[in-house]
Amino acid sequence: MNSNSAQNLLKELFAVAVKAASPDFMKFSNLFPDPPKGKVVVVGAGKAAASMARSFEQAAKVLWPENEYQKISGLVITRYQHGLECEKIEVVEASHPVPDEAGEQAAHQIIQRVSGLTEDDLVVCLISGGGSALLTVPADGIGLDEKKDINKQLLSCGASISEINCVRKHLSKIKGGRFAQFCSPARVVTFVISDVPGDDPSVIASGPTLPDETTCRDALEIIKKYSIQLPMRILNSLANGELETPKKTNPIFSNVAKPVVMSTAKQSLEAAKDFAEKQGINSVVLSDSIEGEAREVGRVLGAIALGLSNIDTKAFAKPLLLLSGGETTVIVKGGGRGGRNAEFLLSLTESLHGDKRIYALAADTDGIDGSEDNAGAIATPETIDLANRRGISIKDYMARNDAYTYFQQVDALIKTGPTRTNVNDFRAILILES
């Protein structure tokens, strides 16, 4: 396999993984709710919200009588440039990962749409990664600007998505199961595309319709662990339990069905593995839930790749593909550009020391790495040679958290545009024969 073939394979694998995560008609049709006697209100938030809404409409058109389909109304919130036109469901775009006024206004509209429903009505909630920032209604006494500041601190301190969402839940009027109280007593069915390691629906988009197992004390410990700066009145509200989230014994969950998880990182990785194996590539899924600081994960997987490249056994026959998913974090110390996948890949590149046998791709399945215009990047022996010839120092770019610029200068960025789905990070390392 030559260099072009190796690069094309990695890009094809990413495309296969993204396609496997898409909320297509068939994923809805398998566990579609029966039409209610009353109203059908579809709401949701996330990077996949618009594509989920369109697929829901397509499924309802086929599976429900026409008069039931015509009952559908609703509103979903997605990230800017992630919208799609739907027939019955309004799509509003807002800011991610830091919330804005558009998201707050749309979230209030969603609350209005589900308020006052009866037991004869159905609320369909479409949830995907990014929903925490997009579905923004701060708890009483907390302003939107304060929520923005807290969000920025959480996103840059190295906290895991579970830790970030624990804090978000307790500072919100709509997350951590609180949205269910606005829907009650209507029946609630939640469809989820998972972007979190472990696929816990109560963590995805901060679980707006599901009971929360975390506590105010947990949130305070996370705030202390990462030295997050909050106004004293908010800290006091957490300390005295005023901001506690509803738990599973709360009657607001009596008509909330078990959530349906439509797409996961594991499904996408298995799809990529099957695709590679059909082409004769020995393939291994290391894990679908790798967490940790991006550059540390890069160093570890780089060391694993180098070690396996020198093992000559049937189990690790070459070409060998190592696949992994999950969600890493970045501790921001410099003023450079780049998301966690570019940061991971730059660290991996440094750890490979220019090995001529190893190629790698890392990208976010939503098509946006961090807040940049790329999904991720690709690293090849030629990429490293070109950087060296141009005097581009990996260490300098690592120190500035400037992985985007590094890969931009060697024409190695992966740009897909918004994919309108999100099962988090996709990483593929291809080891060729010597």
Secondary structure, DSSP 8 states (H G I E B T S, - for coil): --HHHHHHHHHHHHHHHHHHHS--HHHHHTT-----SS-EEEEEESTTHHHHHHHHHHHHHHHS-HHHHTTEEEEEEEETT-----SSSEEEEE-SSS--HHHHHHHHHHHHHHTT--TT-EEEEEEETTHHHHS--B-TT--HHHHHHHHHHHHHBT--HHHHHHHHHHTBSSTTTTHHHHHTTSEEEEEEE--STT--TTTGGG-TTS-----HHHHHHHHHHTT----HHHHHHHHTTTT----TTSGGGTTB---EEEE-HHHHHHHHHHHHHHTT-EEEEEEEEEEEEHHHHHHHHHHHHHHHHT--SGGG-SSEEEEEEEEEE-B--S-----HHHHHHHHHHHHHTT-TTEEEEEEETTS-STTSS-SEEEE-HHHHHHHHHTT--HHHHHHTT-HHHHHHHTT-EE-----S----EEEEEEE---
